[in-house]
């Protein structure tokens, strides 16, 4: 089957969106990408036809390389539209001077894009039909290496649920951590799920964590209590996949067993009123806590009350509660099976997550869990952010 060159120049570029921050921005698309599956005018394209192409995206520019083909250009993203809109303008290559409209959306495994290959009106649905001149592609992030042979940390963030601005937090965490650590992101936040009971789409596969170096749990589904479902979630971690657990993750999956709490490292049944509080560094010698203040006065926050701490967990910081009259562990590390786990209950409000002290802390925690943090509290060579 003959595939138009314009197909590759734009389709490969558009793959960029899979596996980045939940809000589609040109910065969140930075990285190297490949095409997983595609169809043109209602006909599927063989995977081996697409896999030879590689696309590099950087701050709204793209460069496509493939067999006997190269192209460069720019692109824009408008996530305020529904579906999100993208416009691709090629400046070098077979489509030089053309602007091609497209629509994009996240999927459980990455994202998909449908674009008007021949120009004209922007597609309105994610489908193609004979003679329609539209191309539909599904994409997956491609792991890359730097000049020293170091591949970025491949991180999966599970987001969503009750009581928090997860759309905003996806952006704050992914962009903030990536400035401090070399991380490629895949983020799953199922649309419309704002309650306490939901089976996250990413967990539907038995090997849901395959291909990732670490999982960041920033979800809030306390009423999802099925034992088999819980075991599906914790099994990859028990077998060695590192994790970061943030805030309401500690209130999730309250099944009849305690496996979730053994995994996260603490048990918490609730929190007090919202107030600013002094947060004390109790393990300044730990690599994660190097650079963290002796005492940090948080903004207005939600301090969780900790009922118990696992024997496998080590508190790194506490927040003083005027209600319980004690320091509640709010940062810790844990060992669960073969996995390292970094946890913090800090992070109810976006204004807290935006604090440089907070982002520094979580970035170091992620690097530590992934085994990429030095004893001096600095990223190992090749793992510093941009």
C-alpha positions as CSV (number, residue, x, y, z in Angstrom):
1,X,0.0,0.0,0.0
2,X,1.4,3.4,-1.0
3,X,1.3,5.9,1.9
4,X,1.5,9.6,1.0
5,X,4.5,11.4,2.4
6,X,2.2,14.0,3.9
7,X,0.9,11.2,6.1
8,X,4.2,10.7,7.8
9,X,5.2,14.4,8.1
10,X,2.1,15.2,10.0
11,X,1.0,12.0,11.6
12,X,4.3,11.3,13.2
13,X,4.5,14.8,14.5
14,X,1.1,14.5,16.0
15,X,2.0,11.4,18.0
16,X,3.8,13.7,20.3
17,X,0.9,14.0,22.6
18,X,0.8,10.5,24.0
19,X,2.3,10.2,27.3
20,X,2.8,13.7,28.4
21,X,1.0,16.0,30.8
22,X,-2.8,15.7,30.8
23,X,-3.1,19.3,29.6
24,X,-2.0,19.4,26.0
25,X,0.7,22.1,25.7
26,X,3.7,22.4,23.3
27,X,6.0,22.1,26.3
28,X,4.3,18.9,27.5
29,X,4.9,17.3,24.1
30,X,8.7,17.7,24.2
31,X,10.4,14.3,23.5
32,X,10.9,11.5,20.9
33,X,7.9,9.6,19.5
34,X,6.9,6.7,17.3
35,X,3.6,5.7,15.7
36,X,1.9,2.6,17.1
37,X,-1.2,2.1,14.9
38,X,-2.8,4.0,12.0
39,X,-5.5,4.0,9.4
40,X,-6.0,6.1,6.3
41,X,-9.4,6.6,4.5
42,X,-10.9,3.6,6.4
43,X,-7.9,1.3,5.7
44,X,-5.5,0.1,8.4
45,X,-1.8,0.7,7.7
46,X,0.7,-2.1,8.6
47,X,2.6,-1.3,11.8
48,X,6.0,-2.1,10.1
49,X,5.3,0.7,7.7
50,X,5.1,3.3,10.5
51,X,7.7,2.0,12.9
52,X,10.7,3.2,10.8
53,X,9.9,6.9,11.5
54,X,11.1,8.9,14.5
55,X,9.9,12.4,15.5
56,X,11.7,14.9,17.8
57,X,9.5,17.6,19.4
58,X,10.9,20.6,21.2
59,X,8.9,23.7,22.3
60,X,6.4,23.7,19.4
61,X,8.9,22.6,16.7
62,X,9.3,19.2,15.1
63,X,11.8,17.2,13.1
64,X,10.7,14.0,11.4
65,X,13.2,11.4,10.1
66,X,12.5,8.3,8.2
67,X,13.5,6.2,5.1
68,X,14.2,8.7,2.3
69,X,12.2,11.4,4.1
70,X,12.9,14.3,6.4
71,X,10.7,17.2,7.4
72,X,10.7,20.1,9.8
73,X,8.0,22.5,11.0
74,X,6.1,24.0,13.9
75,X,2.8,23.1,15.6
76,X,0.3,24.7,18.0
77,X,-2.1,23.1,20.4
78,X,-5.5,24.6,21.6
79,X,-6.7,22.4,24.6
80,X,-9.5,24.9,25.2
81,X,-11.4,23.4,22.3
82,X,-13.3,20.1,22.5
83,X,-11.8,18.0,21.1
84,X,-8.4,19.6,21.5
85,X,-7.2,21.1,18.3
86,X,-3.7,21.1,16.7
87,X,-2.4,22.9,13.7
88,X,0.8,21.6,12.0
89,X,2.8,23.9,9.6
90,X,5.7,22.3,7.7
91,X,8.5,24.6,6.8
92,X,10.9,22.0,5.2
93,X,9.7,18.8,3.4
94,X,7.1,17.6,1.0
95,X,4.3,19.6,2.7
96,X,6.3,22.9,3.1
97,X,4.0,25.9,3.4
98,X,0.9,23.8,4.3
99,X,-1.1,24.0,7.5
100,X,-2.9,20.7,8.4
101,X,-5.7,20.8,11.0
102,X,-6.2,17.9,13.5
103,X,-8.0,16.9,16.7
104,X,-6.3,15.0,19.5
105,X,-7.3,13.1,22.7
106,X,-5.7,11.0,25.4
107,X,-6.3,7.2,25.6
108,X,-5.5,4.7,28.3
109,X,-2.3,3.7,26.5
110,X,-1.4,7.1,25.1
111,X,-3.3,9.2,22.7
112,X,-5.0,9.3,19.3
113,X,-5.1,11.9,16.6
114,X,-7.3,12.4,13.6
115,X,-6.3,15.0,11.1
116,X,-7.4,16.3,7.7
117,X,-4.5,15.1,5.6
118,X,-5.6,17.1,2.6
119,X,-6.4,20.3,4.6
120,X,-9.8,21.9,4.7
121,X,-12.1,21.5,7.6
122,X,-10.8,20.2,10.9
123,X,-12.1,16.7,11.7
124,X,-14.9,16.4,14.2
125,X,-14.6,12.8,15.2
126,X,-11.9,10.2,15.7
127,X,-12.7,8.0,12.6
128,X,-11.8,7.8,8.9
129,X,-13.8,6.6,5.9
130,X,-13.1,5.9,2.3
131,X,-12.4,9.0,0.3
132,X,-12.5,11.3,3.4
133,X,-8.9,12.3,3.2
134,X,-8.5,11.8,7.0
135,X,-5.8,9.9,8.9
136,X,-6.3,8.4,12.4
137,X,-3.3,7.3,14.5
138,X,-2.7,5.9,17.9
139,X,0.7,6.7,19.6
140,X,2.9,5.5,22.4
141,X,5.9,7.3,23.9
142,X,9.3,6.2,22.6
143,X,12.1,5.9,25.2
144,X,15.2,8.0,24.3
145,X,18.8,8.4,25.5
146,X,21.0,11.4,25.8
147,X,24.5,11.8,24.4
148,X,25.9,9.9,27.3
149,X,23.6,6.9,26.7
150,X,21.2,7.8,29.6
151,X,17.5,7.2,29.0
152,X,14.9,9.4,30.7
153,X,12.9,7.9,33.6
154,X,9.6,6.6,32.1
155,X,7.0,7.7,34.6
156,X,3.3,6.8,34.7
157,X,1.1,9.1,36.7
158,X,-2.4,7.9,37.7
159,X,-4.6,10.8,38.5
160,X,-8.2,11.7,39.2
161,X,-11.0,11.1,41.6
162,X,-12.6,13.0,44.4
163,X,-12.0,16.4,45.9
164,X,-9.0,17.9,44.1
165,X,-8.1,19.8,40.9
166,X,-6.4,16.9,39.2
167,X,-6.2,18.6,35.8
168,X,-4.2,21.4,37.4
169,X,-2.1,19.1,39.5
170,X,-1.2,16.9,36.5
171,X,0.3,20.0,34.8
172,X,2.0,21.3,38.0
173,X,3.6,18.0,38.9
174,X,4.7,16.9,35.5
175,X,6.1,20.2,34.4
176,X,7.6,21.1,37.8
177,X,9.3,17.7,38.3
178,X,10.6,17.7,34.7
179,X,12.4,20.9,35.4
180,X,14.2,19.1,38.2
181,X,14.6,15.5,36.9
182,X,14.8,13.9,33.5
183,X,11.4,12.3,33.2
184,X,9.2,11.3,30.3
185,X,5.5,11.3,31.4
186,X,2.5,9.2,30.6
187,X,-0.6,10.5,32.5
188,X,-3.9,8.7,32.9
189,X,-6.8,10.7,34.2
190,X,-10.1,9.2,33.0
191,X,-12.5,11.9,31.8
192,X,-15.5,12.8,34.1
193,X,-14.4,10.7,37.1
194,X,-14.6,12.9,40.1
195,X,-16.2,10.6,42.6
196,X,-14.7,8.1,45.1
197,X,-15.6,4.9,43.2
198,X,-14.0,4.2,39.8
199,X,-11.8,1.5,38.2
200,X,-9.1,3.4,36.4
201,X,-8.7,2.5,32.8
202,X,-4.9,2.0,33.1
203,X,-5.4,-0.9,35.5
204,X,-7.6,-2.9,33.2
205,X,-4.5,-4.8,31.9
206,X,-2.8,-7.3,34.1
207,X,0.6,-5.9,33.1
208,X,-0.5,-2.3,33.4
209,X,2.9,-1.1,34.7
210,X,5.0,-2.8,32.0
211,X,7.4,-0.4,30.3
212,X,7.5,2.1,33.1
213,X,10.3,2.8,35.5
214,X,8.1,4.3,38.2
215,X,4.4,5.0,38.9
216,X,3.1,8.2,40.6
217,X,-0.2,7.6,42.3
218,X,-2.1,10.9,42.7
219,X,-5.6,9.5,42.8
220,X,-8.6,9.5,45.2
221,X,-10.9,6.5,44.9
222,X,-11.5,5.5,48.5
223,X,-14.7,3.4,47.8
224,X,-13.1,1.1,45.2
225,X,-12.7,-1.8,47.7
226,X,-12.7,-5.0,45.5
227,X,-9.9,-7.3,46.6
228,X,-9.1,-8.7,43.2
229,X,-8.8,-5.1,41.8
230,X,-6.6,-4.0,44.7
231,X,-4.3,-7.0,44.1
232,X,-4.0,-6.1,40.4
233,X,-2.8,-2.6,41.4
234,X,-0.3,-3.5,44.1
235,X,1.2,-6.6,42.4
236,X,3.6,-4.8,40.0
237,X,4.9,-2.8,43.0
238,X,5.4,-5.8,45.2
239,X,7.4,-7.3,42.3
240,X,9.6,-4.2,42.1
241,X,8.1,-1.3,40.3
242,X,8.9,1.9,42.4
243,X,6.3,4.3,43.3
244,X,5.5,7.8,44.5
245,X,2.2,8.2,46.5
246,X,0.8,11.7,47.0
247,X,-1.9,13.0,49.3
248,X,-5.3,11.3,48.7
249,X,-3.5,8.1,47.5
250,X,-3.3,7.3,51.2
251,X,-7.1,7.3,51.4
252,X,-7.6,5.0,48.4
253,X,-8.7,1.3,48.0
254,X,-9.9,0.6,51.5
255,X,-10.4,-3.2,50.8
256,X,-10.8,-5.7,53.7
257,X,-7.0,-6.4,53.6
258,X,-4.4,-3.8,54.5
259,X,-2.3,-4.4,51.4
260,X,-2.8,-0.9,50.0
261,X,-1.6,0.6,53.3
262,X,1.3,-1.8,53.5
263,X,2.2,-0.5,50.0
264,X,1.9,3.2,50.7
265,X,3.6,2.9,54.1
266,X,1.0,4.5,56.5
267,X,-2.6,4.2,57.5
268,X,-4.7,7.3,57.6
269,X,-8.5,7.5,58.2
270,X,-9.0,11.2,57.9
271,X,-7.7,14.8,58.3
272,X,-8.4,17.8,60.4
273,X,-9.5,21.3,59.3
274,X,-7.4,23.3,56.8
275,X,-4.6,25.4,58.2
276,X,-1.0,26.4,57.5
277,X,1.4,24.4,59.7
278,X,5.2,24.1,60.5
279,X,6.7,21.1,58.7
280,X,9.8,19.7,60.4
281,X,12.7,17.9,58.6
282,X,13.3,14.9,60.9
283,X,15.9,13.1,58.7
284,X,18.1,15.9,57.3
285,X,20.8,13.3,56.5
286,X,18.5,11.4,54.1
287,X,19.3,12.3,50.4
288,X,15.6,13.2,49.8
289,X,15.7,15.7,52.7
290,X,19.0,17.4,51.8
291,X,18.1,20.9,50.7
292,X,14.8,20.8,52.5
293,X,14.6,23.5,55.3
294,X,14.9,22.5,58.9
295,X,11.3,23.8,59.3
296,X,9.1,24.8,56.4
297,X,5.9,26.8,57.0
298,X,3.4,25.4,54.6
299,X,0.6,27.4,53.0
300,X,-2.9,26.6,54.0
301,X,-3.1,22.8,53.7
302,X,-4.9,19.6,54.6
303,X,-2.8,17.7,57.2
304,X,-3.7,14.0,57.3
305,X,-3.9,12.2,60.7
306,X,-1.7,9.1,60.7
307,X,-3.1,6.2,62.6
308,X,-0.1,3.9,62.1
309,X,3.2,3.7,60.3
310,X,4.4,0.4,58.7
311,X,7.6,-1.1,60.2
312,X,9.1,-0.9,56.7
313,X,8.5,2.8,56.5
314,X,10.8,5.7,57.8
315,X,9.3,9.1,58.4
316,X,11.3,12.0,56.9
317,X,9.2,14.9,58.0
318,X,6.3,15.7,60.2
319,X,3.6,18.5,60.3
320,X,2.4,19.8,63.6
321,X,-1.3,19.6,64.1
322,X,-2.8,21.9,66.7
323,X,-5.8,19.6,66.7
324,X,-4.0,16.3,67.5
325,X,-1.3,18.1,69.5
326,X,1.5,16.1,67.8
327,X,3.6,15.9,64.7
328,X,1.9,13.9,62.0
329,X,4.2,12.1,59.6
330,X,3.7,13.7,56.2
331,X,6.8,12.6,54.3
332,X,8.3,9.1,54.4
333,X,10.0,6.3,52.5
334,X,8.8,2.7,52.4
335,X,9.8,-0.7,51.1
336,X,7.1,-2.8,49.7
337,X,8.2,-6.2,48.4
338,X,11.0,-5.3,46.0
339,X,9.9,-1.8,45.5
340,X,11.0,1.6,46.9
341,X,8.1,3.9,47.7
342,X,8.2,7.6,48.4
343,X,5.2,9.1,50.1
344,X,3.8,12.5,51.2
345,X,0.4,13.5,52.4
346,X,1.2,17.1,51.5
347,X,-0.6,18.4,48.3
348,X,-4.3,19.1,48.7
349,X,-4.1,22.5,47.1
350,X,-2.5,23.6,43.9
351,X,-0.9,26.6,45.6
352,X,1.1,24.1,47.8
353,X,2.2,22.0,44.8
354,X,3.4,25.1,43.0
355,X,5.8,25.9,45.9
356,X,9.5,25.3,44.8
357,X,10.2,23.7,48.1
358,X,7.4,21.1,47.5
359,X,8.4,20.4,43.9
360,X,12.1,20.0,44.9
361,X,11.0,17.5,47.6
362,X,8.8,15.4,45.3
363,X,11.4,15.4,42.5
364,X,14.0,14.1,44.9
365,X,11.6,11.5,46.2
366,X,10.9,10.3,42.7
367,X,14.6,10.2,41.8
368,X,15.3,8.3,45.1
369,X,12.5,5.7,44.4
370,X,13.8,5.2,40.9
371,X,17.3,4.8,42.2
372,X,18.6,7.9,40.4
373,X,19.3,10.1,43.4
374,X,22.9,10.5,44.8
375,X,23.7,10.4,48.5
376,X,24.3,14.2,48.2
377,X,20.6,14.8,47.3
378,X,21.5,15.6,43.6
379,X,20.3,13.6,40.5
380,X,22.8,11.1,39.2
381,X,24.6,12.1,36.0
382,X,22.2,12.4,33.1
383,X,19.0,12.6,35.3
384,X,18.9,16.3,36.1
385,X,16.0,18.3,34.6
386,X,16.1,21.2,32.2
